[in-house]
């Protein structure tokens, strides 16, 4: 065989691998661009009328049997700076049962907010990406994939009951100075036995 015709045949596997790598890179770049474009478009569609109110609430109570009960609250809260909302209704007590207050929206590479949480006097914990400033005052970053690491948490188990709470930042709209905060609280009671 002629050496000039065999040289391109020897390079064929290299060219095939290069082509596969280019197609994979193009697919990854397209997927990344679509995700970030749709997230930005979703934040731009935020309605001004919902600022400072609970936007979404899901499945408040699930009854299993008479002696078992699971209370589940999931709310999406939209707050402006220096605005607060009671996630759980305060029943006349001077100490709020569950109140969120947005103190500041921080500018930087990753969206973050300074938030104060009043949870009936109970101290809360946080993931390693969240910075604790004082008693239940946090700098909460937006974390897409590392949800437990970028959330404010409370977990308490007593013999026949379980109490769990999680707060995470869904997004920040710099144009309207509002933040969307996802709140979930689960309380379960079951028979001792």
Backbone as JSON Lines, residues from 0, in Angstrom:
{"i":0,"aa":"X","n":[0.82,-1.19,0.0],"ca":[0.0,0.0,0.0],"c":[0.86,1.24,0.0]}
{"i":1,"aa":"X","n":[0.27,2.25,-0.52],"ca":[0.96,3.54,-0.62],"c":[0.95,4.22,0.75]}
{"i":2,"aa":"X","n":[2.11,4.72,1.29],"ca":[2.13,5.37,2.6],"c":[1.28,6.63,2.66]}
{"i":3,"aa":"X","n":[1.01,7.28,1.57],"ca":[0.18,8.5,1.61],"c":[-1.28,8.17,1.84]}
{"i":4,"aa":"X","n":[-1.74,6.97,1.45],"ca":[-3.13,6.59,1.69],"c":[-3.32,5.95,3.05]}
{"i":5,"aa":"X","n":[-2.31,5.37,3.67],"ca":[-2.46,4.75,4.98],"c":[-2.35,5.76,6.12]}
{"i":6,"aa":"X","n":[-1.68,6.89,5.93],"ca":[-1.54,7.9,6.99],"c":[-2.9,8.45,7.43]}
{"i":7,"aa":"X","n":[-3.79,8.82,6.51],"ca":[-5.11,9.29,6.98],"c":[-5.92,8.19,7.67]}
{"i":8,"aa":"X","n":[-5.74,6.94,7.28],"ca":[-6.46,5.85,7.93],"c":[-5.99,5.64,9.36]}
{"i":9,"aa":"X","n":[-4.71,5.88,9.64],"ca":[-4.19,5.75,10.99],"c":[-4.69,6.88,11.89]}
{"i":10,"aa":"X","n":[-4.96,8.03,11.32],"ca":[-5.46,9.18,12.09],"c":[-6.97,9.14,12.28]}
{"i":11,"aa":"X","n":[-7.67,8.2,11.67],"ca":[-9.12,8.14,11.76],"c":[-9.62,7.97,13.19]}
{"i":12,"aa":"X","n":[-9.07,7.08,14.05],"ca":[-9.55,7.01,15.44],"c":[-9.35,8.32,16.21]}
{"i":13,"aa":"X","n":[-8.24,9.01,15.95],"ca":[-8.01,10.29,16.63],"c":[-9.04,11.33,16.2]}
{"i":14,"aa":"X","n":[-9.35,11.35,14.91],"ca":[-10.35,12.29,14.41],"c":[-11.74,11.97,14.95]}
{"i":15,"aa":"X","n":[-12.04,10.68,15.06],"ca":[-13.33,10.28,15.61],"c":[-13.46,10.69,17.08]}
{"i":16,"aa":"X","n":[-12.41,10.48,17.87],"ca":[-12.43,10.9,19.29],"c":[-12.57,12.42,19.41]}
{"i":17,"aa":"X","n":[-11.87,13.16,18.54],"ca":[-11.97,14.63,18.55],"c":[-13.39,15.07,18.22]}
{"i":18,"aa":"X","n":[-14.01,14.42,17.25],"ca":[-15.39,14.76,16.88],"c":[-16.37,14.49,18.01]}
{"i":19,"aa":"X","n":[-16.21,13.36,18.7],"ca":[-17.08,13.03,19.83],"c":[-16.9,14.04,20.96]}
{"i":20,"aa":"X","n":[-15.66,14.42,21.22],"ca":[-15.39,15.41,22.27],"c":[-16.02,16.76,21.93]}
{"i":21,"aa":"X","n":[-15.94,17.18,20.68],"ca":[-16.53,18.46,20.27],"c":[-18.06,18.44,20.39]}
{"i":22,"aa":"X","n":[-18.68,17.34,19.99],"ca":[-20.14,17.23,20.11],"c":[-20.56,17.24,21.58]}
{"i":23,"aa":"X","n":[-19.82,16.55,22.44],"ca":[-20.12,16.54,23.88],"c":[-19.97,17.92,24.5]}
{"i":24,"aa":"X","n":[-18.92,18.64,24.11],"ca":[-18.72,20.0,24.64],"c":[-19.83,20.93,24.17]}
{"i":25,"aa":"X","n":[-20.24,20.8,22.91],"ca":[-21.34,21.62,22.4],"c":[-22.64,21.32,23.14]}
{"i":26,"aa":"X","n":[-22.91,20.04,23.42],"ca":[-24.11,19.66,24.16],"c":[-24.07,20.22,25.58]}
{"i":27,"aa":"X","n":[-22.93,20.12,26.26],"ca":[-22.81,20.64,27.63],"c":[-22.99,22.15,27.66]}
{"i":28,"aa":"X","n":[-22.4,22.85,26.72],"ca":[-22.54,24.31,26.68],"c":[-23.98,24.72,26.41]}
{"i":29,"aa":"X","n":[-24.66,24.02,25.52],"ca":[-26.07,24.33,25.22],"c":[-26.95,24.08,26.44]}
{"i":30,"aa":"X","n":[-26.73,22.98,27.13],"ca":[-27.51,22.67,28.34],"c":[-27.3,23.73,29.42]}
{"i":31,"aa":"X","n":[-26.05,24.11,29.65],"ca":[-25.74,25.15,30.64],"c":[-26.41,26.46,30.26]}
{"i":32,"aa":"X","n":[-26.34,26.87,29.01],"ca":[-26.91,28.14,28.58],"c":[-28.43,28.14,28.75]}
{"i":33,"aa":"X","n":[-29.09,27.04,28.41],"ca":[-30.54,26.97,28.55],"c":[-30.97,27.05,30.01]}
{"i":34,"aa":"X","n":[-30.25,26.36,30.91],"ca":[-30.6,26.39,32.33],"c":[-30.48,27.79,32.9]}
{"i":35,"aa":"X","n":[-29.38,28.45,32.6],"ca":[-29.17,29.79,33.17],"c":[-30.1,30.82,32.54]}
{"i":36,"aa":"X","n":[-30.42,30.65,31.28],"ca":[-31.36,31.57,30.63],"c":[-32.76,31.4,31.19]}
{"i":37,"aa":"X","n":[-33.2,30.15,31.43],"ca":[-34.54,29.93,31.97],"c":[-34.64,30.38,33.43]}
{"i":38,"aa":"X","n":[-33.55,30.24,34.2],"ca":[-33.57,30.71,35.59],"c":[-33.67,32.23,35.64]}
{"i":39,"aa":"X","n":[-32.94,32.91,34.77],"ca":[-32.99,34.38,34.74],"c":[-34.37,34.85,34.27]}
{"i":40,"aa":"X","n":[-34.93,34.16,33.3],"ca":[-36.26,34.56,32.82],"c":[-37.31,34.33,33.89]}
{"i":41,"aa":"X","n":[-37.16,33.28,34.68],"ca":[-38.11,33.01,35.76],"c":[-38.09,34.09,36.81]}
{"i":42,"aa":"X","n":[-36.91,34.61,37.15],"ca":[-36.83,35.68,38.15],"c":[-37.38,36.99,37.59]}
{"i":43,"aa":"X","n":[-37.29,37.21,36.28],"ca":[-37.82,38.44,35.7],"c":[-39.33,38.45,35.67]}
{"i":44,"aa":"X","n":[-39.95,37.24,35.7],"ca":[-41.4,37.16,35.68],"c":[-42.03,37.34,37.05]}
{"i":45,"aa":"X","n":[-41.24,37.66,38.05],"ca":[-41.75,37.81,39.41],"c":[-42.73,38.99,39.44]}
{"i":46,"aa":"X","n":[-43.9,38.75,39.99],"ca":[-44.92,39.8,40.05],"c":[-44.66,40.73,41.22]}
{"i":47,"aa":"X","n":[-44.77,42.01,40.99],"ca":[-44.57,43.0,42.04],"c":[-45.65,42.9,43.11]}
{"i":48,"aa":"X","n":[-46.83,42.45,42.76],"ca":[-47.93,42.41,43.73],"c":[-47.7,41.39,44.83]}
{"i":49,"aa":"X","n":[-46.81,40.43,44.64],"ca":[-46.6,39.39,45.63],"c":[-45.47,39.69,46.59]}
{"i":50,"aa":"X","n":[-44.87,40.85,46.54],"ca":[-43.77,41.18,47.43],"c":[-44.28,41.22,48.87]}
{"i":51,"aa":"X","n":[-43.56,40.55,49.77],"ca":[-43.92,40.55,51.19],"c":[-45.05,39.62,51.55]}
{"i":52,"aa":"X","n":[-45.41,38.73,50.64],"ca":[-46.49,37.81,50.94],"c":[-46.05,36.39,50.65]}
{"i":53,"aa":"X","n":[-46.75,35.45,51.21],"ca":[-46.48,34.06,50.94],"c":[-47.1,33.73,49.59]}
{"i":54,"aa":"X","n":[-46.26,33.24,48.68],"ca":[-46.68,33.03,47.31],"c":[-47.26,31.63,47.12]}
{"i":55,"aa":"X","n":[-46.69,30.65,47.81],"ca":[-47.06,29.26,47.57],"c":[-47.11,28.52,48.9]}
{"i":56,"aa":"X","n":[-48.13,27.7,49.08],"ca":[-48.24,26.88,50.29],"c":[-48.69,25.49,49.87]}
{"i":57,"aa":"X","n":[-48.06,24.46,50.47],"ca":[-48.31,23.1,50.03],"c":[-48.61,22.18,51.21]}
{"i":58,"aa":"X","n":[-49.6,21.33,51.09],"ca":[-49.94,20.2,51.97],"c":[-49.78,20.49,53.45]}
{"i":59,"aa":"X","n":[-50.68,21.23,54.08],"ca":[-50.49,21.58,55.48],"c":[-50.58,20.42,56.46]}
{"i":60,"aa":"X","n":[-51.48,19.47,56.32],"ca":[-51.63,18.41,57.31],"c":[-51.95,17.09,56.62]}
{"i":61,"aa":"X","n":[-51.32,16.03,57.11],"ca":[-51.61,14.68,56.61],"c":[-52.01,13.84,57.81]}
{"i":62,"aa":"X","n":[-53.22,13.28,57.81],"ca":[-53.67,12.4,58.88],"c":[-53.41,10.97,58.48]}
{"i":63,"aa":"X","n":[-52.76,10.22,59.35],"ca":[-52.47,8.83,59.07],"c":[-53.48,7.95,59.8]}
{"i":64,"aa":"X","n":[-53.47,7.98,61.12],"ca":[-54.5,7.38,61.96],"c":[-54.75,8.37,63.08]}
{"i":65,"aa":"X","n":[-55.69,8.07,63.97],"ca":[-56.02,9.02,65.03],"c":[-54.83,9.35,65.91]}
{"i":66,"aa":"X","n":[-53.97,8.38,66.17],"ca":[-52.86,8.63,67.08],"c":[-51.61,9.14,66.36]}
{"i":67,"aa":"X","n":[-51.62,9.19,65.03],"ca":[-50.5,9.7,64.26],"c":[-50.91,10.98,63.55]}
{"i":68,"aa":"X","n":[-49.95,11.89,63.44],"ca":[-50.25,13.14,62.75],"c":[-48.95,13.72,62.21]}
{"i":69,"aa":"X","n":[-48.97,14.19,60.97],"ca":[-47.81,14.84,60.36],"c":[-48.28,16.19,59.84]}
{"i":70,"aa":"X","n":[-47.74,17.26,60.4],"ca":[-48.03,18.61,59.92],"c":[-46.88,19.03,59.02]}
{"i":71,"aa":"X","n":[-47.19,19.41,57.81],"ca":[-46.16,19.79,56.85],"c":[-46.51,21.15,56.26]}
{"i":72,"aa":"X","n":[-45.58,22.08,56.36],"ca":[-45.75,23.41,55.78],"c":[-44.63,23.61,54.78]}
{"i":73,"aa":"X","n":[-44.99,24.0,53.58],"ca":[-43.99,24.37,52.58],"c":[-44.49,25.65,51.93]}
{"i":74,"aa":"X","n":[-43.69,26.71,52.07],"ca":[-44.1,28.01,51.57],"c":[-42.96,28.65,50.8]}
{"i":75,"aa":"X","n":[-43.31,29.39,49.78],"ca":[-42.38,30.21,49.05],"c":[-42.7,31.66,49.41]}
{"i":76,"aa":"X","n":[-41.73,32.33,50.03],"ca":[-41.95,33.68,50.55],"c":[-41.15,34.66,49.71]}
{"i":77,"aa":"X","n":[-41.77,35.74,49.32],"ca":[-41.1,36.79,48.55],"c":[-41.04,38.04,49.42]}
{"i":78,"aa":"X","n":[-39.82,38.49,49.75],"ca":[-39.63,39.62,50.66],"c":[-38.78,40.7,50.03]}
{"i":79,"aa":"X","n":[-39.07,41.95,50.4],"ca":[-38.22,43.08,50.07],"c":[-37.34,43.37,51.29]}
{"i":80,"aa":"X","n":[-36.34,44.22,51.12],"ca":[-35.42,44.55,52.2],"c":[-36.18,45.19,53.36]}
{"i":81,"aa":"X","n":[-35.84,44.82,54.6],"ca":[-36.45,45.28,55.85],"c":[-37.92,44.9,55.96]}
{"i":82,"aa":"X","n":[-38.3,43.84,55.33],"ca":[-39.68,43.36,55.4],"c":[-39.66,41.99,56.07]}
{"i":83,"aa":"X","n":[-40.73,41.67,56.81],"ca":[-40.8,40.38,57.49],"c":[-42.16,39.74,57.24]}
{"i":84,"aa":"X","n":[-42.21,38.44,57.47],"ca":[-43.44,37.69,57.31],"c":[-43.48,36.59,58.37]}
{"i":85,"aa":"X","n":[-44.68,36.35,58.92],"ca":[-44.88,35.26,59.87],"c":[-45.25,34.02,59.08]}
{"i":86,"aa":"X","n":[-44.36,33.03,59.08],"ca":[-44.61,31.78,58.37],"c":[-45.68,30.99,59.09]}
{"i":87,"aa":"X","n":[-45.6,30.94,60.43],"ca":[-46.62,30.32,61.26],"c":[-47.3,31.43,62.05]}
{"i":88,"aa":"X","n":[-48.61,31.43,62.04],"ca":[-49.4,32.47,62.7],"c":[-49.04,32.62,64.17]}
{"i":89,"aa":"X","n":[-48.85,33.85,64.6],"ca":[-48.54,34.14,66.0],"c":[-49.86,34.25,66.76]}
{"i":90,"aa":"X","n":[-50.01,33.46,67.82],"ca":[-51.29,33.41,68.56],"c":[-51.22,34.23,69.83]}
{"i":91,"aa":"X","n":[-50.87,35.51,69.73],"ca":[-50.92,36.39,70.88],"c":[-49.68,36.39,71.75]}
{"i":92,"aa":"X","n":[-48.68,35.59,71.45],"ca":[-47.46,35.54,72.24],"c":[-46.54,36.7,71.85]}
{"i":93,"aa":"X","n":[-45.79,37.27,72.8],"ca":[-44.86,38.33,72.44],"c":[-43.67,37.81,71.62]}
{"i":94,"aa":"X","n":[-43.41,36.49,71.68],"ca":[-42.32,35.89,70.91],"c":[-42.91,35.26,69.65]}
{"i":95,"aa":"X","n":[-42.46,35.69,68.46],"ca":[-43.01,35.1,67.23],"c":[-42.72,33.61,67.15]}
{"i":96,"aa":"X","n":[-43.69,32.85,66.63],"ca":[-43.5,31.41,66.49],"c":[-42.52,31.09,65.36]}
{"i":97,"aa":"X","n":[-42.66,31.77,64.23],"ca":[-41.78,31.53,63.09],"c":[-41.85,32.74,62.17]}
{"i":98,"aa":"X","n":[-40.88,33.63,62.28],"ca":[-40.87,34.88,61.5],"c":[-39.55,35.01,60.75]}
{"i":99,"aa":"X","n":[-39.63,35.4,59.48],"ca":[-38.46,35.68,58.65],"c":[-38.39,37.18,58.38]}
{"i":100,"aa":"X","n":[-37.19,37.75,58.52],"ca":[-36.97,39.16,58.22],"c":[-35.77,39.27,57.29]}
{"i":101,"aa":"X","n":[-35.97,39.9,56.14],"ca":[-34.88,40.13,55.19],"c":[-34.23,41.45,55.53]}
{"i":102,"aa":"X","n":[-32.96,41.41,55.92],"ca":[-32.25,42.63,56.33],"c":[-31.52,43.29,55.17]}
{"i":103,"aa":"X","n":[-30.93,42.48,54.27],"ca":[-30.08,43.06,53.24],"c":[-29.9,42.06,52.11]}
{"i":104,"aa":"X","n":[-29.78,42.57,50.88],"ca":[-29.42,41.75,49.73],"c":[-27.97,42.08,49.41]}
{"i":105,"aa":"X","n":[-27.11,41.05,49.43],"ca":[-25.68,41.25,49.23],"c":[-25.32,41.07,47.77]}
{"i":106,"aa":"X","n":[-24.47,41.93,47.27],"ca":[-24.04,41.86,45.88],"c":[-22.74,41.07,45.82]}
{"i":107,"aa":"X","n":[-22.57,40.31,44.77],"ca":[-21.37,39.5,44.6],"c":[-21.57,38.49,43.5]}
{"i":108,"aa":"X","n":[-20.61,37.56,43.38],"ca":[-20.69,36.53,42.34],"c":[-21.88,35.59,42.58]}
{"i":109,"aa":"X","n":[-22.09,35.21,43.84],"ca":[-23.19,34.31,44.2],"c":[-24.25,35.14,44.92]}
{"i":110,"aa":"X","n":[-25.53,35.07,44.5],"ca":[-26.57,35.82,45.2],"c":[-26.65,35.38,46.67]}
{"i":111,"aa":"X","n":[-26.78,36.35,47.56],"ca":[-26.88,36.05,49.0],"c":[-27.71,37.12,49.67]}
{"i":112,"aa":"X","n":[-28.29,36.77,50.82],"ca":[-29.08,37.7,51.61],"c":[-28.69,37.58,53.08]}
{"i":113,"aa":"X","n":[-28.9,38.68,53.81],"ca":[-28.76,38.64,55.27],"c":[-30.16,38.53,55.83]}
{"i":114,"aa":"X","n":[-30.38,37.48,56.62],"ca":[-31.73,37.15,57.08],"c":[-31.71,36.89,58.58]}
{"i":115,"aa":"X","n":[-32.81,37.31,59.25],"ca":[-32.99,37.02,60.67],"c":[-34.2,36.11,60.78]}
{"i":116,"aa":"X","n":[-34.05,35.02,61.56],"ca":[-35.12,34.04,61.74],"c":[-35.47,34.0,63.22]}
{"i":117,"aa":"X","n":[-36.74,34.24,63.53],"ca":[-37.23,34.09,64.9],"c":[-38.07,32.82,64.91]}
{"i":118,"aa":"X","n":[-37.61,31.83,65.66],"ca":[-38.23,30.52,65.66],"c":[-38.63,30.13,67.09]}
{"i":119,"aa":"X","n":[-39.41,30.98,67.71],"ca":[-39.89,30.72,69.06],"c":[-38.78,30.68,70.1]}
{"i":120,"aa":"X","n":[-37.69,31.39,69.87],"ca":[-36.57,31.41,70.8],"c":[-35.6,30.26,70.63]}
{"i":121,"aa":"X","n":[-35.85,29.34,69.72],"ca":[-34.99,28.18,69.5],"c":[-33.79,28.57,68.64]}
{"i":122,"aa":"X","n":[-32.57,28.2,69.06],"ca":[-31.41,28.47,68.2],"c":[-31.4,27.52,67.0]}
{"i":123,"aa":"X","n":[-31.0,28.04,65.85],"ca":[-30.98,27.26,64.62],"c":[-29.55,26.96,64.21]}
{"i":124,"aa":"X","n":[-29.37,25.97,63.37],"ca":[-28.05,25.66,62.83],"c":[-28.07,25.94,61.33]}
{"i":125,"aa":"X","n":[-26.89,25.81,60.71],"ca":[-26.8,26.1,59.29],"c":[-25.74,25.22,58.65]}
{"i":126,"aa":"X","n":[-25.81,25.14,57.32],"ca":[-24.82,24.4,56.56],"c":[-23.51,25.17,56.5]}
{"i":127,"aa":"X","n":[-22.43,24.52,56.05],"ca":[-21.12,25.17,56.05],"c":[-20.98,26.33,55.08]}
{"i":128,"aa":"X","n":[-21.84,26.44,54.07],"ca":[-21.76,27.57,53.15],"c":[-22.49,28.81,53.68]}
{"i":129,"aa":"X","n":[-23.28,28.65,54.73],"ca":[-24.02,29.75,55.34],"c":[-23.15,30.34,56.45]}
{"i":130,"aa":"X","n":[-23.12,31.66,56.52],"ca":[-22.33,32.33,57.57],"c":[-23.27,32.81,58.67]}
{"i":131,"aa":"X","n":[-22.97,32.39,59.92],"ca":[-23.79,32.8,61.06],"c":[-23.21,34.08,61.65]}
{"i":132,"aa":"X","n":[-24.02,35.14,61.71],"ca":[-23.56,36.43,62.21],"c":[-23.84,36.62,63.7]}
{"i":133,"aa":"X","n":[-24.93,36.07,64.17],"ca":[-25.34,36.21,65.56],"c":[-26.44,35.2,65.83]}
{"i":134,"aa":"X","n":[-27.17,35.41,66.94],"ca":[-28.26,34.5,67.29],"c":[-29.33,34.53,66.2]}
{"i":135,"aa":"X","n":[-29.43,33.45,65.42],"ca":[-30.4,33.28,64.34],"c":[-30.34,34.39,63.3]}
{"i":136,"aa":"X","n":[-29.17,34.94,63.06],"ca":[-28.94,35.9,61.97],"c":[-27.87,35.31,61.07]}
{"i":137,"aa":"X","n":[-28.2,35.2,59.77],"ca":[-27.35,34.47,58.84],"c":[-27.17,35.23,57.54]}
{"i":138,"aa":"X","n":[-26.04,34.94,56.86],"ca":[-25.87,35.31,55.46],"c":[-26.12,34.02,54.69]}
{"i":139,"aa":"X","n":[-27.21,34.03,53.93],"ca":[-27.7,32.84,53.25],"c":[-27.42,32.95,51.76]}
{"i":140,"aa":"X","n":[-26.49,32.11,51.22],"ca":[-26.23,32.16,49.77],"c":[-27.21,31.27,49.02]}
{"i":141,"aa":"X","n":[-27.29,31.51,47.74],"ca":[-28.11,30.63,46.91],"c":[-27.24,29.45,46.51]}
{"i":142,"aa":"X","n":[-27.7,28.25,46.82],"ca":[-26.96,27.04,46.48],"c":[-27.82,26.13,45.64]}
{"i":143,"aa":"X","n":[-27.38,25.86,44.43],"ca":[-28.2,25.07,43.52],"c":[-28.11,23.58,43.83]}
{"i":144,"aa":"X","n":[-26.92,23.03,43.82],"ca":[-26.79,21.58,43.97],"c":[-26.48,21.17,45.39]}
{"i":145,"aa":"X","n":[-25.87,22.02,46.18],"ca":[-25.48,21.66,47.53],"c":[-26.51,22.2,48.52]}
{"i":146,"aa":"X","n":[-27.74,21.72,48.39],"ca":[-28.86,22.25,49.17],"c":[-28.65,22.19,50.68]}
{"i":147,"aa":"X","n":[-28.26,21.05,51.28],"ca":[-28.09,21.04,52.74],"c":[-26.94,21.92,53.21]}
{"i":148,"aa":"X","n":[-25.94,22.11,52.38],"ca":[-24.79,22.92,52.76],"c":[-25.12,24.41,52.73]}
{"i":149,"aa":"X","n":[-26.13,24.81,51.97],"ca":[-26.46,26.23,51.85],"c":[-27.87,26.5,52.37]}
{"i":150,"aa":"X","n":[-28.2,25.93,53.54],"ca":[-29.54,26.1,54.11],"c":[-29.44,26.33,55.62]}
{"i":151,"aa":"X","n":[-30.49,26.95,56.16],"ca":[-30.65,27.1,57.6],"c":[-31.53,25.95,58.05]}
{"i":152,"aa":"X","n":[-31.12,25.24,59.12],"ca":[-31.79,24.01,59.5],"c":[-32.13,23.96,60.98]}
{"i":153,"aa":"X","n":[-33.15,23.17,61.3],"ca":[-33.46,22.82,62.69],"c":[-34.0,21.4,62.67]}
{"i":154,"aa":"X","n":[-33.45,20.55,63.54],"ca":[-33.89,19.16,63.64],"c":[-33.91,18.8,65.11]}
{"i":155,"aa":"X","n":[-35.07,18.32,65.58],"ca":[-35.19,17.92,66.98],"c":[-36.11,16.71,67.06]}
{"i":156,"aa":"X","n":[-35.61,15.65,67.7],"ca":[-36.42,14.44,67.87],"c":[-36.61,14.17,69.35]}
{"i":157,"aa":"X","n":[-37.87,13.99,69.75],"ca":[-38.21,13.61,71.12],"c":[-38.98,12.31,71.0]}
{"i":158,"aa":"X","n":[-38.93,11.47,71.97],"ca":[-39.55,10.15,71.98],"c":[-40.61,9.89,70.93]}
{"i":159,"aa":"X","n":[-41.71,10.64,70.94],"ca":[-42.81,10.36,70.02],"c":[-43.04,11.48,69.01]}
{"i":160,"aa":"X","n":[-42.08,12.39,68.85],"ca":[-42.29,13.51,67.94],"c":[-40.99,13.88,67.23]}
{"i":161,"aa":"X","n":[-41.16,14.49,66.09],"ca":[-40.04,14.94,65.27],"c":[-40.36,16.33,64.77]}
{"i":162,"aa":"X","n":[-39.38,17.24,64.84],"ca":[-39.55,18.6,64.34],"c":[-38.38,18.9,63.42]}
{"i":163,"aa":"X","n":[-38.68,19.26,62.17],"ca":[-37.67,19.57,61.18],"c":[-38.05,20.84,60.45]}
{"i":164,"aa":"X","n":[-37.05,21.71,60.2],"ca":[-37.29,22.96,59.48],"c":[-36.09,23.24,58.59]}
{"i":165,"aa":"X","n":[-36.35,23.75,57.36],"ca":[-35.29,24.11,56.43],"c":[-35.65,25.4,55.7]}
{"i":166,"aa":"X","n":[-34.69,26.31,55.6],"ca":[-34.86,27.56,54.87],"c":[-33.75,27.63,53.84]}
{"i":167,"aa":"X","n":[-34.1,27.91,52.58],"ca":[-33.08,28.09,51.55],"c":[-33.47,29.23,50.62]}
{"i":168,"aa":"X","n":[-32.48,29.86,50.03],"ca":[-32.68,30.98,49.12],"c":[-32.89,30.44,47.72]}
{"i":169,"aa":"X","n":[-34.02,30.79,47.11],"ca":[-34.29,30.34,45.73],"c":[-33.76,31.31,44.71]}
{"i":170,"aa":"X","n":[-33.81,32.6,45.01],"ca":[-33.31,33.57,44.03],"c":[-33.43,34.98,44.53]}
{"i":171,"aa":"X","n":[-32.7,35.87,43.85],"ca":[-32.69,37.29,44.18],"c":[-32.97,38.06,42.9]}
{"i":172,"aa":"X","n":[-33.87,39.02,42.97],"ca":[-34.14,39.91,41.84],"c":[-33.57,41.27,42.21]}
{"i":173,"aa":"X","n":[-32.42,41.61,41.62],"ca":[-31.74,42.86,41.95],"c":[-32.53,44.08,41.47]}
{"i":174,"aa":"X","n":[-33.28,43.92,40.4],"ca":[-34.03,45.06,39.85],"c":[-35.11,45.55,40.82]}
{"i":175,"aa":"X","n":[-35.79,44.63,41.49],"ca":[-36.86,45.01,42.42],"c":[-36.43,44.88,43.88]}
{"i":176,"aa":"X","n":[-35.18,44.48,44.12],"ca":[-34.65,44.28,45.48],"c":[-35.53,43.35,46.3]}
{"i":177,"aa":"X","n":[-35.87,42.21,45.7],"ca":[-36.65,41.2,46.4],"c":[-35.9,39.87,46.37]}
{"i":178,"aa":"X","n":[-36.24,39.02,47.32],"ca":[-35.65,37.69,47.4],"c":[-36.76,36.66,47.57]}
{"i":179,"aa":"X","n":[-36.6,35.5,46.93],"ca":[-37.53,34.39,47.1],"c":[-36.88,33.37,48.03]}
{"i":180,"aa":"X","n":[-37.58,33.05,49.1],"ca":[-37.06,32.15,50.11],"c":[-38.01,30.96,50.24]}
{"i":181,"aa":"X","n":[-37.44,29.75,50.18],"ca":[-38.21,28.52,50.28],"c":[-38.14,28.02,51.72]}
{"i":182,"aa":"X","n":[-39.31,27.83,52.35],"ca":[-39.39,27.42,53.75],"c":[-40.15,26.1,53.84]}
{"i":183,"aa":"X","n":[-39.58,25.14,54.57],"ca":[-40.26,23.88,54.8],"c":[-40.18,23.53,56.28]}
{"i":184,"aa":"X","n":[-41.31,23.13,56.86],"ca":[-41.36,22.72,58.26],"c":[-42.22,21.46,58.35]}
{"i":185,"aa":"X","n":[-41.7,20.46,59.06],"ca":[-42.42,19.2,59.25],"c":[-42.43,18.89,60.74]}
{"i":186,"aa":"X","n":[-43.62,18.63,61.27],"ca":[-43.76,18.17,62.65],"c":[-44.55,16.87,62.63]}
{"i":187,"aa":"X","n":[-43.98,15.84,63.22],"ca":[-44.64,14.55,63.23],"c":[-44.86,14.05,64.64]}
{"i":188,"aa":"X","n":[-46.04,13.49,64.89],"ca":[-46.38,12.9,66.19],"c":[-46.91,11.51,65.92]}
{"i":189,"aa":"X","n":[-46.42,10.54,66.64],"ca":[-46.88,9.16,66.48],"c":[-46.95,8.48,67.84]}
{"i":190,"aa":"X","n":[-47.66,7.41,67.93],"ca":[-47.83,6.77,69.24],"c":[-46.52,6.16,69.73]}
{"i":191,"aa":"X","n":[-46.27,6.3,71.02],"ca":[-45.08,5.68,71.61],"c":[-45.32,4.17,71.68]}
{"i":192,"aa":"X","n":[-44.31,3.44,71.36],"ca":[-44.62,2.05,71.45],"c":[-43.59,1.15,71.09]}
